[in-house]
Amino acid sequence: MEAVNQTTTSGFILLGLSDDPALQPFIFTLFLLIYLITTLGNLMIILAVSSDSHLHTPMYFFLSNLSFNDICLINTTIPKMLVNIQGEDQTITYTGCLSQVCLILNFAGIENCLLAVMAYDRYVAICHPLKYTVIMNQYFCVMLLLFSLFLSIVHALFHSLMVSLLSFCTEIEIPHFFCELAQIIRLACSDNFINYLLVYTVSVLFFGVPVFGIILSYIHIVSSILRMSSLGGKYKAFSTCGSHLSVVFLFYGTGFGVHISSAFTDSPRKTVVASVMYTVVTQMLNPFIYSLRNKEIKKAFRNFTNRMLFLL
């Protein structure tokens, strides 16, 4: 089939999680519930942190930004999926698809950077407690956040620009519920070798460096904790890192698992179902992980809820 220029491509067809019409109401209800839980849960984290002056510290500053990023990330995928199911229309415009690719890469990249920044914050707090307030000052925290945002935007725009140079055939079906970068490149009629090469090299660097930083930080953290003489001090140090480590394993574990499984399976549907874990489920579980394991967040939740009930 003859390739056509990107500008003449009317759009794509998102096949979703299943082509069985009987399953569509169940999928719609399930993902609507996940969307509401994720949005409300992360919003509660943001409100609890902002309303409690005791939580105005670097650790909770980054946590509230992580929650805001999770809200943004899930809003790039689920609403369009729900609209498509409800309207029985699986199409997405070329511009909308390219925008979705860019936004997903951007917000996933910010999460990747924030997890590394939060690991560094824990490293400074445990390994250099006397210098913590000096090192993790307000200016430095804002600069870390802005630098993470800058890197993520550059990474997302770079891949989006490379995708915009590809040509596609007239009939384009994406076996996914959102426009994923790898799926878009796979559907190109023009030569996509350079795109694949750049995806793997740039992504390995962009995601690999933060992972290396997280591992290095926790090597120093564990070493410092083991040198502590007090059992209470060891428990407190480990407990402050537990929530962050859980989120790290959930985000990177599911992400790597999806990409490894896609290399060994020929079924796009299995890959799509697996990708739900790191694009949807991770963002839903993050508020529960932090609220269930953190006494300060629980207390802030109670205080915020009590104030809201009093105002009502």
N, C-alpha and C positions, 0 to 999 in steps of 0.2 A: 504494500500500500504506500502511496506517495506521501512523503512528509510535507506538512504545511507549516507556515510560519506561526510563531506563538500568537501574534496579534490577531490572526484569523480564527484561532481556536475559541469556540464559543464557551466551552466549559468542560467540567468533568462530572462523572457519575460516581457518587459514593455508595458502594454496595452495602456498607454497614456490617453489623455483626452476624446477621442471618438474613437469608432470603425467604424464610418461611413466614408468610403473612400472619399465621396464628401466634407466632412468638413476638410480633411487634408491640402489642399492648403491654406484655410483660417487660420487654426491654425498655419501653418508654417509661413505665412506672418505676422500674429499678434505677434507671439513670437519673430520673427526676429526683428521686429520693437521695441518691448519692450526691447530686448537685446541691440540693438544699442543705444536707448535712455538712458538706465540705464548706460551703459558703458561710453558713451560720457558725460552724465550729471555729473557722479561722477568723471570722469577724469578732467572735467572743474573745479570742486571744488578743486581738488588736485593742479592743475596748478595755479589757482587763488590764493590759500593760499600760495603756495611756492614762487610765483613771487612777492608778495606784502609783504614788510618787516613789514608793520603795522599790518599784520595778524599773525605774528610770536609770538603768545601768546598761553597759554595752551588750551584755548577754541577752537581755530582753529587748533591746533596741534591734538587734539582728533577728531575734525570734519574731517580733512583730512584722518586720519587713519580709521574712520568710513566709509568714501567714498571708500577707498581702499579695505576695508573688504567687502563692498557691491559688488564691482566689482568681487572679488574672489568668493563670495557666488553665484552670478548668473552664473558665469562661470562653476560651478560644476553641474548645472542642465540643462540649456537651450541648450548649444551646442550639448550635446548628444541627446537631444530630437529632435533638428533640423536635425541632421545626420540620426537618425532613420526614421524620416518622409520622408526625401529626398531619402534615400536608400531603403525605404520600408522594413526595417529590424528592428524589435522591440527587438532584443536580446541584452543582456549585459552580459559580462563574470562575473563569480563569484568574481574574484579579482577586476574587475572594479566596481561591485556593492558594495562590501565591502569598497572599497576606497571612493566611492561616499558617503556612509553613514558616514564614518569617517570625510570627508571634510565638509559635510553639518553641522554635529554636531559641528565641530571645529569653522567654521565661524559664525554660529548662536550663539554659545557660546561667541565668541569674541564680537559680536554685543551686546549681553546681558550685558556683563561686561562693555563695553565702554559706554553704556547708563547710567549705574550706576556711572561710573567715571565722566562722563559729568555732572550728577546731583550734585555730590560732588563738582565739580569745580564751578558750579553756586552757591552752598551753601556758599563756602568760599568767592567768589567774592561779594556776597550780604550781607552776615551776618558778615564777617570779612574783609572788604575791605582794611583796613590799613595793615593787615598781609598777603594779597593775594600773593604778589610777593615773600614773604619769604616762605610761605607754599607751593605754587604751583611753586616751582622752577623747572628748567629743569631736574635735576637729579630725583626728585620725580615723575615728569610726565612720564619720560621714565620707571621708576620702576613700576608705575601703569600699563603702557602698557604691559610691559614684564610679570608682574604678571597675567594680564588678559589673555595673550597668553598662559602662562603656565597652568593655570586652565582649559582653554578651550581644550588644547591639551590632558591633563590628562583625562578630561571628555569624549572626543571623542574616545580616545584610549581604555578607560575602556569599553564603550558600544560596540565598534567594536570587542574587544577581546571576550566579552561575546557572541556576535552573531557568531563569528567564532567557538564556541564550540557547536553550534546547528547542527542538521542533517536535511536535506531536502529530499523531495520526488523527483522523476525524472521529473515530469511535474510541473514547477513552473511559475505561471503567477502573476505578480504584477499589481494590478489595479491602477497604478499611472504612472506619466511621469518621475519619478526618484525613486531611491531606498530609501524609507523612513524607518526609524528604526522600527516603529510599524508594518508596513506592512510586513517587513522581518520576524520579530518575529512571527507574526500571521501565516505565511506560514510554519513554522518549523514542522517537523513530530515528533521530540523529545520533551520531556517535556520542556515547555517554561515558566513555572510559575515563576522561579527564575528571568528570564529575565524581565518579566512584573513587578515583584516586585521591581527590581533594577531600571528599567526605571522610575517608578513613584516616588520612594523614592529619588533617586539621582537627578532626574530632578527637583523635587519639591525644594530640597535644592539648587541646582545649579542656578535655575532660580528664586526661591522664595526669596533668600537672597538679590540679587540685586534689586528686586522689592521692598522689604521692605526698603532697603537703599534709593531708589529713593523717596518713600513715606515719609520717615523720613526727608530727605533733603528738600523736598518741604513743609513739615509742618513748618520747621524752616524758610524757605525762605518766605512763605506767612506771617508768624508771624512777621518777620523782616520788610517786605514791609508795612504791615498795621501800623507799628509804625512810619513810615516816615511821616514827616509833609509836605513835598513838593509833590504836585501832579505830577510835572515833574519827580521827582525822582522815584515815584511809577510807572509811565508809562514806564520809561526807564528800571526799574528792571523787570517789567512784560514782556516787549518786548524782553529782552535778554533770557528769559526762554520760550517764546512762541513756538519757532521753536523746541526746545528740547522736550517740552511737547507733541507737535503734533506727533513727531516721536515715542515717548514712547507709546502714546495711539495707534498709528497705528501698531507698532510692537507687543506689548503685547496683544492689543485688538484683532487683527486678529488671533494671535497664540492661545490665550485662546479660542476664538470663534470656531476655527477649532476643537480643542480637545473636547470641550463641545458638539459641534454638532455631532462629530463622536460617542459620547456615546449614542446619542438619535436617530441615524439613522442607518439603516441596508444597506444603499446604498453606496458602496465604491466610486462610481462616484461622488456623491455629496460631499463627504469628499475631494476628489482629487481637484475638482473645487474650493472648499473653501480654500484649502491649497495653491493655487496659490497666494492668497492675501498676506500671510506672507513670502513666499519664493521668490516671483517675484515682485509683485506690490509695496510692501513696499520699496524695494531697488530702484525701478524706481522713486518713489515719493519723496524720501529723498532729492535729489538735488533741486527739485522744492520748497520744504518746506523751506529749508534754504536760497535759493537764493531769493525767493519772499518776505520773511519776514525780511531779513537782509540787511540793507543799505550798510554795509561794504563789504559784498560779492558781491552785485550788482556793487559797485564801482570797486572792484578788477576785476570782470568780464570785465567791460568796458575798464579798463586800459590794461588788458591782451589782449583783442581783438584788441585794437588800436595798441599795439606793434606788434602783429602778422600781421596786415594789413600793417603796416609801413614797416616791413621786406619783405613782399611780393611785 
